[in-house]
Amino acid sequence: MYRKSPSAYFFSLGASAALRLLRYATGLAGLLGPSQKSAARFLLGLPLRGTRSASLGQLALALLFCFGLSAPLSAQKAPAVDSLAQALYFSGNCKEAEQEYLRLLETVKPEEQPAVYQGIVISLAGVYACLFEYQKAKQLYFEARSLVASQPNGTASAPYLTILDGLAGVHHQMDDLLSAELYYKEYLERELRRGEPKSFNRSIGLNNISLVYYDQEKWDKAIKNYQEAIDIMKFRKDPYHSLPLYYLNLGRAYQGKKDVENTRKYFLLALESDSLAYEKSNPYSFYFSILYNLSYLEMELGQRDKALTYVRRCLKENCQLPNLSEELDENWKAAILNADYISEVPVWDALWAYYDVLAGQDPQGQLLIAQTAMAMQNRYLLRFEDENDLYTALDYKGQWADLGLRAAAAAYAKKKSAQPFQQGLYFAEEGLAALLRSKLRKNEQLSLLQLPADWAKKEEDLRQAQKAAKLALLEADRAEEDAAQKAYNQAQIAYSQFQDELREQFPDYHQLNYSEASISVEAIQNVLGPKRSMFIFLQSDSAAYRMELSQQRLSLVRLPIMQDSLDQQIMALRKMLSNYNSLKQQDIADFKERAHALYQFLFPKEMPAQGQELIFINEGSFALLPFEVLLMDQKGADFEQLSYLLRNYPISYSYSAELWVQAEQAYRSSAQKLFWSMAANYEGSSFSSLPSADLEAKKLAQLMGGDYSEGAKESEFKQGAKNYRILHLAMHGLLNDNNPMLSAMAFSANSEEDGLLQAHEIAELDLGAELVVLSACQTGEGKLQTGEGSLSLARAFRYAGTPSLLMSLWQVNDQSTAYIMEAYYRNLQSGMTKAMALQQAKITYLDNSKGWSAHPAFWAAFVQLGQTQPLQSGSNWVLWLWTLAVPLSLLLAYYFLFYKRGNREEAA
């Protein structure tokens, strides 16, 4: 069974049928929940403009399911539940629609009812696209495409067109404009082959591909296609009321061309035609989107009051709050968050427009709007399970974090007080390491919630099955791809169904995932103490932000620089550091100029007192640079003589302020053993050997009184790692930017395993380590993800609960690494903090190097992440001996002198 999209089915009932359903539903209204009421309203309202008759009995049966009065679901009743699912979908209740489609998939077998099954898969993919779960949608569309294409004339069928349209839309939403354009072009070509040049489907394709052209700023192409789509709809008498949308999109294309007259003309035509076709509460209405676009038009024309009127009207009517206050305060925020929206997406749009219309006028109002949007975002993130979908959602959340930070900086510039700084800190934290923070926060609190063991086991089993299916899909060859795709979809569906049950039975557990950032300025200051300062650096398209926080000072500054320009400066300096092949061709004057210019830009005012520990929390391209290499002046003729920031300050890094506080507070390792160093043997493999790494690992084990494993195996590490307080891994790291979960530490390969311990496996380990040292290449480097940061191997260890890591930002030199590592551990033995131990190790290396060997490429790659306290008491017997050495030697000396003096006196 194939259903038209958008569903003509719901426009096909006559008025008399609608009235009969209305009377039927009214008598059962008391049995309806909120989502069912919305579905019933949709079913009963739309048919009043219908043009054809259809099965009243099928819709009545759908309503019976809706009311919970029907017999158990069977394959024969699937069409009725399908109708209900569509009603829920088109009435905006996508999560409820998903649940109904999942019920159907449990009942309908693909081998028994292939057409019905493929229709459900296509519909469910559309639901996931509306829920912004694009990876799920894409995978289901791929499965449906394989099913349809395998049938006779399948690629010429209407379902195949729907799949192409869906895939194009998903890629468009994921900002893959090239793929979206190609799918839309294929859609239009196949529709033309069907012999209907003025078909409704062609008008849809023309409209949709023009949306891509709009994003590509190809205004003339977009206008031409929109006008053809409008002509087709007029020819077809617009049976599905698409003209409002086409007029709106045509107006937006003219707006891109700065043609104000035509923009206003088509926006107003859209409003007029929409009012004729729909009530405002109809889910198909574009009324709120039209108001949103009119507000931006008035903003461009400098008509702020008119723009404000449109925005407020949009929010009041969409949120069904006719008395919504115009005063932006906590009551306004609560009203928006608790509103019963007619349509959710226009609420986001209206909040964005409201923020923009207040620009330069009311930063406090902008802050409240951004806080409201952020609260909605955190609530929205609870819907997602696929990691890639979460990253897509985090991109949008990151934009609101930027808007909030921008407003906080403006408010702080007007009044330099703790309140706007705290607000800025809130948005900074919301834009940093969201997934990592939620994972570690959840781990801390799970014991308080007492999730039943059988539920916890089932969740873990389903999660592991989903992960295994995803890995199998990533690694499948062409012959295995379809089967792997289907298996992955089934694993996702099973996990989604369980999450819905979990959400219903244990809402507190589910809410743990994405609660808002709540760290306070005072809490951070208390942990910092008097001798540490924290800097947070973030970037957006048009600016960078620097926050400074210590017990002595607060500062929030907007640094005006375009992202492209900042990225170029940082990447130019990083290239000087990480490209060993070009070191001898580098001009030291060029390095000095770049490193000092960046220092002046980032630190234009007074620095903290020399010797204070600096903690950097860096987002975007800032995370690619070790700040130790920045130059405080341009003095010095050789690399070993330059005034690096390193020489004046111990430096460490963290993914967020909350994670730093969490790592610093009351951490004690429960592991019983002290130190374990491991070096891999790459003989007979494609990896280059690391002779110094093997010597390094062996020497450090002797130094620390710990264990050493030569030719370290992956299985050996997995089994034994949880028993050690300090783990030292001297081996290659492999970076996979396309799929960061497949980045890996390269252990020794053997007949049982390939030796690649991948990031997703590391994250699942139960580590008891206080410190993990990744003496390997690129362990701190990874794909930069908005809202999360660098998706590196080090982050995977942080997921596993390790509070402190030493990691590298680029490929490291074997010999200099061995030197720095030995000095680092000796400094830890002497009782230094981890940040100071690394600082002094690097300075020792610099002081003993000459010429090119002193270049930062050889010593700056390693950075300290997370907790920096000295090694905990009892974590190493060598450290314990060092601690006792001084008082013990004094006692012995005193005893020796006393004893000798007594002997001399007796002799006399």
Secondary structure as the mmCIF struct_conf table of DSSP 4:
data_model
#
loop_
_struct_conf.conf_type_id
_struct_conf.id
_struct_conf.beg_label_comp_id
_struct_conf.beg_label_asym_id
_struct_conf.beg_label_seq_id
_struct_conf.end_label_comp_id
_struct_conf.end_label_asym_id
_struct_conf.end_label_seq_id
BEND BEND1 SER A 5 PRO A 6
HELX_RH_3T_P HELX_RH_3T_P1 ALA A 8 PHE A 11
HELX_RH_AL_P HELX_RH_AL_P1 ALA A 15 GLY A 27
TURN_TY1_P TURN_TY1_P1 LEU A 28 LEU A 28
HELX_RH_3T_P HELX_RH_3T_P2 ALA A 29 LEU A 31
HELX_RH_AL_P HELX_RH_AL_P2 PRO A 34 GLY A 45
HELX_RH_3T_P HELX_RH_3T_P3 LEU A 46 ARG A 49
BEND BEND2 ARG A 52 ARG A 52
HELX_RH_AL_P HELX_RH_AL_P3 LEU A 56 PHE A 67
TURN_TY1_P TURN_TY1_P2 GLY A 68 GLY A 68
BEND BEND3 SER A 70 SER A 70
HELX_LH_PP_P HELX_LH_PP_P1 ALA A 71 LEU A 73
HELX_RH_3T_P HELX_RH_3T_P4 ALA A 75 LYS A 77
HELX_RH_AL_P HELX_RH_AL_P4 ALA A 78 PHE A 90
TURN_TY1_P TURN_TY1_P3 SER A 91 GLY A 92
HELX_RH_AL_P HELX_RH_AL_P5 CYS A 94 THR A 107
TURN_TY1_P TURN_TY1_P4 PRO A 110 GLU A 112
HELX_RH_AL_P HELX_RH_AL_P6 PRO A 114 CYS A 130
TURN_TY1_P TURN_TY1_P5 LEU A 131 PHE A 132
HELX_RH_AL_P HELX_RH_AL_P7 TYR A 134 ALA A 149
TURN_TY1_P TURN_TY1_P6 SER A 150 SER A 150
BEND BEND4 GLN A 151 GLN A 151
TURN_TY1_P TURN_TY1_P7 PRO A 152 ASN A 153
HELX_RH_3T_P HELX_RH_3T_P5 GLY A 154 ALA A 156
BEND BEND5 SER A 157 SER A 157
HELX_RH_AL_P HELX_RH_AL_P8 ALA A 158 GLN A 173
TURN_TY1_P TURN_TY1_P8 MET A 174 ASP A 175
HELX_RH_AL_P HELX_RH_AL_P9 LEU A 177 ARG A 193
TURN_TY1_P TURN_TY1_P9 ARG A 194 GLY A 195
TURN_TY1_P TURN_TY1_P10 PRO A 197 LYS A 198
HELX_RH_AL_P HELX_RH_AL_P10 PHE A 200 ASP A 215
TURN_TY1_P TURN_TY1_P11 GLN A 216 GLU A 217
HELX_RH_AL_P HELX_RH_AL_P11 TRP A 219 PHE A 235
TURN_TY1_P TURN_TY1_P12 ARG A 236 LYS A 237
TURN_TY1_P TURN_TY1_P13 PRO A 239 TYR A 240
HELX_RH_AL_P HELX_RH_AL_P12 LEU A 243 GLY A 256
TURN_TY1_P TURN_TY1_P14 LYS A 257 LYS A 258
HELX_RH_AL_P HELX_RH_AL_P13 VAL A 260 ALA A 277
TURN_TY1_P TURN_TY1_P15 LYS A 280 SER A 281
TURN_TY1_P TURN_TY1_P16 PRO A 283 TYR A 284
HELX_RH_AL_P HELX_RH_AL_P14 TYR A 287 GLU A 300
TURN_TY1_P TURN_TY1_P17 LEU A 301 GLY A 302
HELX_RH_AL_P HELX_RH_AL_P15 ARG A 304 ASN A 318
TURN_TY1_P TURN_TY1_P18 CYS A 319 GLN A 320
TURN_TY1_P TURN_TY1_P19 PRO A 322 ASN A 323
BEND BEND6 GLU A 326 GLU A 327
BEND BEND7 ASP A 329 ASP A 329
HELX_RH_AL_P HELX_RH_AL_P16 GLU A 330 LEU A 337
TURN_TY1_P TURN_TY1_P20 ASN A 338 ASN A 338
BEND BEND8 ILE A 342 ILE A 342
BEND BEND9 GLU A 344 GLU A 344
HELX_RH_AL_P HELX_RH_AL_P17 VAL A 345 VAL A 357
TURN_TY1_P TURN_TY1_P21 LEU A 358 GLN A 361
HELX_RH_AL_P HELX_RH_AL_P18 PRO A 363 LEU A 381
TURN_TY1_P TURN_TY1_P22 LEU A 382 ARG A 383
BEND BEND10 ASP A 386 ASP A 386
HELX_RH_AL_P HELX_RH_AL_P19 GLU A 387 LYS A 414
BEND BEND11 LYS A 415 LYS A 415
BEND BEND12 SER A 417 SER A 417
HELX_RH_AL_P HELX_RH_AL_P20 ALA A 418 GLU A 430
TURN_TY1_P TURN_TY1_P23 GLY A 431 GLY A 431
BEND BEND13 LEU A 432 LEU A 432
HELX_RH_AL_P HELX_RH_AL_P21 ALA A 434 LEU A 449
HELX_RH_AL_P HELX_RH_AL_P22 ALA A 453 GLU A 475
HELX_RH_AL_P HELX_RH_AL_P23 ARG A 478 GLN A 505
HELX_RH_AL_P HELX_RH_AL_P24 PRO A 507 GLN A 511
HELX_RH_3T_P HELX_RH_3T_P6 LEU A 512 TYR A 514
HELX_LH_PP_P HELX_LH_PP_P2 SER A 515 ALA A 517
HELX_RH_AL_P HELX_RH_AL_P25 VAL A 521 LEU A 528
TURN_TY1_P TURN_TY1_P24 PRO A 530 LYS A 531
STRN STRN1 ARG A 532 GLN A 539
BEND BEND14 ASP A 541 SER A 542
STRN STRN2 ALA A 544 LEU A 549
BEND BEND15 GLN A 551 GLN A 552
STRN STRN3 LEU A 554 LEU A 559
HELX_RH_AL_P HELX_RH_AL_P26 GLN A 563 SER A 578
HELX_RH_3T_P HELX_RH_3T_P7 TYR A 580 GLN A 585
HELX_RH_AL_P HELX_RH_AL_P27 ILE A 588 LEU A 602
BEND BEND16 LYS A 605 LYS A 605
HELX_LH_PP_P HELX_LH_PP_P3 GLU A 606 ALA A 609
TURN_TY1_P TURN_TY1_P25 GLN A 610 GLY A 611
STRN STRN4 GLU A 613 ASN A 618
HELX_RH_3T_P HELX_RH_3T_P8 GLY A 620 LEU A 624
BEND BEND17 LEU A 625 LEU A 625
HELX_RH_3T_P HELX_RH_3T_P9 PHE A 627 VAL A 629
STRN STRN5 LEU A 631 LEU A 631
BEND BEND18 MET A 632 ASP A 633
BEND BEND19 ALA A 637 ASP A 638
HELX_RH_3T_P HELX_RH_3T_P10 PHE A 639 GLN A 641
BEND BEND20 LEU A 642 LEU A 642
STRN STRN6 TYR A 644 TYR A 644
HELX_RH_3T_P HELX_RH_3T_P11 LEU A 645 ARG A 647
TURN_TY1_P TURN_TY1_P26 ASN A 648 ASN A 648
STRN STRN7 ILE A 651 SER A 654
BEND BEND21 TYR A 655 TYR A 655
HELX_RH_AL_P HELX_RH_AL_P28 ALA A 657 GLU A 664
BEND BEND22 GLN A 665 ALA A 666
BEND BEND23 GLN A 672 GLN A 672
STRN STRN8 LYS A 673 ALA A 679
TURN_TY1_P TURN_TY1_P27 GLU A 683 GLY A 684
BEND BEND24 SER A 685 PHE A 687
HELX_LH_PP_P HELX_LH_PP_P4 SER A 688 SER A 689
HELX_RH_AL_P HELX_RH_AL_P29 PRO A 691 MET A 704
TURN_TY1_P TURN_TY1_P28 GLY A 705 GLY A 705
STRN STRN9 ASP A 707 GLU A 710
TURN_TY1_P TURN_TY1_P29 GLY A 711 GLY A 711
STRN STRN10 LYS A 713 LYS A 713
HELX_RH_AL_P HELX_RH_AL_P30 GLU A 714 GLY A 720
HELX_RH_3T_P HELX_RH_3T_P12 ALA A 721 ASN A 723
STRN STRN11 TYR A 724 ALA A 730
BEND BEND25 MET A 731 MET A 731
STRN STRN12 HIS A 732 LEU A 734
BEND BEND26 ASP A 737 ASN A 738
HELX_RH_3T_P HELX_RH_3T_P13 PRO A 740 LEU A 742
STRN STRN13 ALA A 744 ALA A 746
STRN STRN14 SER A 748 SER A 748
BEND BEND27 SER A 751 GLU A 752
STRN STRN15 LEU A 756 GLN A 758
HELX_RH_AL_P HELX_RH_AL_P31 ALA A 759 ALA A 763
TURN_TY1_P TURN_TY1_P30 GLU A 764 GLU A 764
BEND BEND28 GLU A 770 GLU A 770
STRN STRN16 LEU A 771 LEU A 774
BEND BEND29 ALA A 776 ALA A 776
TURN_TY1_P TURN_TY1_P31 CYS A 777 GLY A 780
STRN STRN17 LYS A 783 GLN A 785
TURN_TY1_P TURN_TY1_P32 THR A 786 GLU A 788
STRN STRN18 GLY A 789 LEU A 791
HELX_RH_AL_P HELX_RH_AL_P32 LEU A 793 TYR A 799
TURN_TY1_P TURN_TY1_P33 ALA A 800 GLY A 801
BEND BEND30 PRO A 803 PRO A 803
STRN STRN19 SER A 804 SER A 808
BEND BEND31 LEU A 809 TRP A 810
HELX_LH_PP_P HELX_LH_PP_P5 GLN A 811 ASN A 813
HELX_RH_AL_P HELX_RH_AL_P33 ASP A 814 GLN A 829
TURN_TY1_P TURN_TY1_P34 SER A 830 GLY A 831
HELX_RH_AL_P HELX_RH_AL_P34 LYS A 834 ASP A 847
TURN_TY1_P TURN_TY1_P35 ASN A 848 ASN A 848
HELX_RH_3T_P HELX_RH_3T_P14 GLY A 851 ALA A 854
BEND BEND32 HIS A 855 HIS A 855
HELX_RH_3T_P HELX_RH_3T_P15 PRO A 856 PHE A 858
TURN_TY1_P TURN_TY1_P36 TRP A 859 TRP A 859
BEND BEND33 ALA A 860 ALA A 861
STRN STRN20 PHE A 862 GLY A 866
HELX_LH_PP_P HELX_LH_PP_P6 GLN A 869 GLN A 872
TURN_TY1_P TURN_TY1_P37 SER A 873 GLY A 874
BEND BEND34 SER A 875 SER A 875
HELX_RH_AL_P HELX_RH_AL_P35 TRP A 877 ALA A 907
#
